[in-house]
Amino acid sequence: MPCDEEGEYLEPGQPPLPRNPNDDPADWWPYENRFSFELAELLYCKARMSITYTNLLLQLWSQITARHGELALFTNHSEMLETIDATPLAGVPWQCFDISYVGPIPEEQPHLQWMRDTHTVFFRDPRLVVQEMLANPEYEGSINYAPTQVFDKNKDRQYQDLMTGNWSWDQAVRSCSNML
């Protein structure tokens, strides 16, 4: 049953408590407002509109808003992408490290420049990412925590996600056999 931070059960039908009580639901930063967030989501994520068409749409939009003395939500595709890139994603910070090849480098093979270069790898701590995902109420009721084997009508094994795979099944069977 849903409960608060102290473990007290919530009343039936009561909406879940915010993950961070300091979050203001009216704060859409770095977007101007909810509408500009939804516009960016529509153009970039859902419609996957091309740069050319996005710029054209935003240019037409800015002409309309200028007539009313208002500013456009985004002036162009680049500004929209900068806003999207500035969007905070949960509480897991980005980290990075540099890596380079340390083995022998064959002479006179220019296509192997990658062996001479230093490469930066950006990542987020996978353990913390999984914790954030599991704490996200959007996934409530959608995650199967138990390993399972799924078969179709022909009795062929079906693999859909981590919990239908061999590894998770083997881990559960190993854990159970250790308990006996």
C-alpha positions as CSV (number, residue, x, y, z in Angstrom):
1,M,0.0,0.0,0.0
2,P,1.3,3.5,-0.7
3,C,2.8,5.3,2.3
4,D,4.6,8.4,3.3
5,E,8.3,8.8,4.3
6,E,7.5,7.7,7.8
7,G,5.7,4.5,6.6
8,E,2.2,5.8,7.4
9,Y,-0.3,4.5,4.9
10,L,-2.0,7.1,2.6
11,E,-5.7,7.3,2.4
12,P,-7.3,5.3,-0.5
13,G,-7.3,7.4,-3.7
14,Q,-4.9,10.0,-2.3
15,P,-2.4,11.0,-5.0
16,P,1.2,10.0,-4.4
17,L,3.5,12.4,-2.6
18,P,6.0,14.3,-4.8
19,R,9.4,12.6,-5.0
20,N,11.0,15.9,-4.0
21,P,8.7,18.1,-1.8
22,N,10.8,21.2,-2.8
23,D,9.8,20.8,-6.4
24,D,7.4,23.4,-7.6
25,P,5.0,21.9,-10.2
26,A,4.7,25.4,-11.8
27,D,8.4,25.5,-12.5
28,W,9.2,24.4,-16.0
29,W,12.8,25.6,-16.1
30,P,14.7,25.7,-18.4
31,Y,11.5,26.1,-20.5
32,E,9.4,29.3,-20.3
33,N,6.3,27.3,-19.3
34,R,4.6,24.0,-19.7
35,F,3.5,24.8,-23.3
36,S,7.1,25.4,-24.5
37,F,8.1,22.1,-22.9
38,E,5.2,20.3,-24.7
39,L,6.1,22.0,-28.0
40,A,9.7,20.9,-27.7
41,E,8.6,17.3,-26.8
42,L,6.2,17.3,-29.8
43,L,8.7,18.6,-32.3
44,Y,11.8,16.7,-31.2
45,C,10.5,13.5,-29.6
46,K,7.1,12.7,-31.0
47,A,7.1,14.2,-34.6
48,R,10.9,14.1,-34.9
49,M,10.5,17.1,-37.2
50,S,13.5,18.0,-39.4
51,I,15.6,21.0,-38.6
52,T,14.4,22.8,-41.8
53,Y,10.7,22.3,-40.9
54,T,11.2,23.1,-37.2
55,N,12.9,26.4,-38.2
56,L,10.2,27.2,-40.6
57,L,7.5,26.5,-38.1
58,L,9.2,28.6,-35.4
59,Q,9.8,31.4,-37.8
60,L,6.1,31.5,-38.7
61,W,5.2,31.3,-35.1
62,S,7.5,34.2,-34.2
63,Q,5.8,36.3,-36.8
64,I,2.4,35.7,-35.3
65,T,3.6,36.3,-31.7
66,A,5.4,39.5,-32.7
67,R,2.1,40.9,-34.0
68,H,0.8,40.6,-30.5
69,G,3.9,42.0,-28.8
70,E,5.0,38.6,-27.5
71,L,8.2,36.7,-27.8
72,A,8.4,33.4,-29.6
73,L,8.9,30.3,-27.4
74,F,12.0,29.4,-29.4
75,T,13.6,31.4,-32.1
76,N,15.0,28.4,-34.0
77,H,15.9,24.7,-33.8
78,S,19.3,25.4,-32.2
79,E,17.7,27.4,-29.3
80,M,15.2,24.6,-28.8
81,L,18.0,22.0,-28.6
82,E,20.0,24.1,-26.2
83,T,16.9,24.2,-23.9
84,I,16.4,20.5,-24.3
85,D,20.0,19.9,-23.4
86,A,19.7,22.1,-20.3
87,T,16.8,20.0,-19.0
88,P,17.8,18.4,-15.7
89,L,17.3,14.6,-15.8
90,A,16.7,13.2,-12.4
91,G,19.4,13.5,-9.8
92,V,22.1,11.3,-11.3
93,P,25.0,13.5,-12.5
94,W,27.0,12.9,-15.6
95,Q,30.6,11.7,-15.2
96,C,33.3,11.2,-17.7
97,F,36.8,9.7,-18.1
98,D,39.3,9.7,-20.9
99,I,40.5,6.5,-22.5
100,S,43.1,5.7,-25.2
101,Y,44.5,2.7,-26.8
102,V,47.7,1.5,-25.2
103,G,48.7,-1.4,-27.5
104,P,51.1,-1.5,-30.4
105,I,50.2,0.8,-33.2
106,P,50.9,-0.5,-36.7
107,E,53.0,1.8,-38.9
108,E,51.7,3.5,-42.1
109,Q,48.0,2.8,-41.5
110,P,46.3,6.2,-41.4
111,H,42.8,4.6,-41.0
112,L,43.9,3.6,-37.4
113,Q,43.9,7.2,-36.1
114,W,41.6,6.1,-33.3
115,M,44.5,4.2,-31.8
116,R,46.4,7.5,-31.4
117,D,43.5,9.7,-30.2
118,T,42.2,10.1,-26.7
119,H,38.5,9.6,-26.3
120,T,36.1,10.9,-23.7
121,V,33.5,8.6,-22.4
122,F,30.4,10.2,-20.7
123,F,28.2,8.1,-18.4
124,R,25.9,8.0,-15.5
125,D,26.3,5.6,-12.6
126,P,24.1,2.7,-13.7
127,R,23.3,1.7,-10.1
128,L,22.0,5.2,-9.4
129,V,20.1,5.3,-12.7
130,V,18.3,2.1,-11.8
131,Q,17.5,3.4,-8.4
132,E,15.9,6.6,-10.0
133,M,14.0,4.4,-12.4
134,L,12.6,2.2,-9.7
135,A,11.6,5.2,-7.6
136,N,9.8,6.8,-10.5
137,P,6.0,6.5,-10.0
138,E,5.5,6.4,-13.8
139,Y,6.7,2.8,-13.7
140,E,4.5,1.7,-10.9
141,G,2.8,-1.5,-11.9
142,S,4.8,-1.8,-15.1
143,I,7.9,-3.5,-13.8
144,N,8.0,-7.3,-13.3
145,Y,10.4,-8.0,-10.5
146,A,10.2,-11.7,-10.7
147,P,12.1,-13.9,-13.2
148,T,9.7,-15.7,-15.5
149,Q,9.8,-18.0,-18.4
150,V,7.4,-17.1,-21.2
151,F,6.4,-19.5,-23.9
152,D,4.2,-19.0,-27.1
153,K,1.5,-21.4,-28.2
154,N,4.2,-23.6,-29.9
155,K,6.1,-23.9,-26.6
156,D,8.9,-21.8,-28.0
157,R,10.6,-19.6,-25.3
158,Q,9.9,-15.9,-25.7
159,Y,12.4,-13.2,-24.5
160,Q,11.0,-9.8,-23.8
161,D,13.1,-8.1,-21.2
162,L,15.7,-8.8,-18.5
163,M,13.3,-10.8,-16.3
164,T,12.4,-13.2,-19.1
165,G,16.0,-14.0,-19.9
166,N,18.2,-16.9,-18.8
167,W,20.5,-14.9,-16.5
168,S,17.7,-13.7,-14.2
169,W,16.1,-17.1,-14.2
170,D,19.4,-18.8,-13.3
171,Q,20.1,-16.3,-10.5
172,A,16.7,-17.1,-8.9
173,V,17.2,-20.8,-9.2
174,R,20.7,-20.5,-7.8
175,S,19.4,-18.4,-4.9
176,C,16.6,-20.8,-4.1
177,S,18.9,-23.9,-4.3
178,N,21.3,-22.2,-1.9
179,M,18.5,-21.7,0.6
180,L,17.7,-25.4,0.7
